[in-house]
Structures are given as C-alpha cells and as structure tokens.
Amino acid sequence: MAWAIKWHPKAYQILKKLPKEILHRVFNRLDMVKEEPFRFLEHYEGERVYKLRIGDYRALIDVDFQNKFLLIRVFDHRSRIYDRT
C-alpha cells in the first residue's frame, strides 16, 4: 500500500515558485517515495523528522506510521533548508 503525502502550506508555497523542470523532478521522486519511503528518507540528526534529497532541494518530513502518511513540513533549496528548522 502506498503512503499518502501531505504538504505544509509554507512548504507548498515554495514548491509553486519552482521552474517546471524542477517541479517534474520533485514529483517524480515523490512518486517513488510513496511506494518505498524508507529507501529514500534519511533520519535528520537531532530532530524527529526525516530528510529527502531531490537534487539541490531538500524536504524535511514528519512520518505518521499509524496512518501511513508523510507530511512535508519544510521544503527549500539546500543552502536555506537547515536555517528554517
């Protein structure tokens, strides 16, 4: 069974500003993550979240194991993502 993906509104605002070719890459990766999330997610040191690398972009994700959904809490370029946590 595939996992559901939900977006925090602030993370989704950043996503909407990206060029189409990067959006395509992000959604392709998220399709793979839905099927096998822990193949792609890494535990983020010192926090109770996981990180996902998508080229030069990163997502910090909360995992709800009981309801099988991933909440993308923060999404941004790798140079800015860790300042937002």
Secondary structure, 3 states (H helix, E strand, C coil): CCCEEEECHHHHHHHHCCCHHHHHHHHHHHHHHHHCHHHHCEECCCCCCEEEEECCEEEEEEEECCCCEEEEEEEEECCCHHHCC
